[in-house]
Amino acid sequence: MRIFLNFLLFQRNIIFTALPISIIIAALTAESSNFGFFYMLSSLLIHISVYSIKAPEELYFYLNNGITKLHLFLSTLFVSIFMILISQLLE
C-alpha cells in the first residue's frame, strides 16, 4: 500500500501539470479525440524534464523507498495509457 501511495505522490505533480496543458492543446487544435495522445506526450516530457534533468535530487525519496527510475517511468506510461483509454471511451 505504501508503494502505491508513493506512486500517487509521484504522479500528482505530473498530472496537475500535464492535464491543463493537454486540454489547452486539444482545444487549440480542435482535436478533442486526441486528448489522450496529447496527455501522453506532455506527461512524458514533464517526467523527463522535471525528474531526470531539472531536479534529480527529488528522486532520492523514491529510490530510498525501493522504487526504481524504471518503475516511475512505467507508472507515468501506465497513467498515460489509462488517460488515452478514458478519452477514447468518452468520445
Secondary structure, DSSP 8 states (H G I E B T S, - for coil): -HHHHHHHHHHHHHHHHHHHHHHHHHHHHT-GGGHHHHHHHHHHHHIIIIIIII-GGGHHHHHHTT--HHHHHHHHHHHHHHHHHHHHHT-
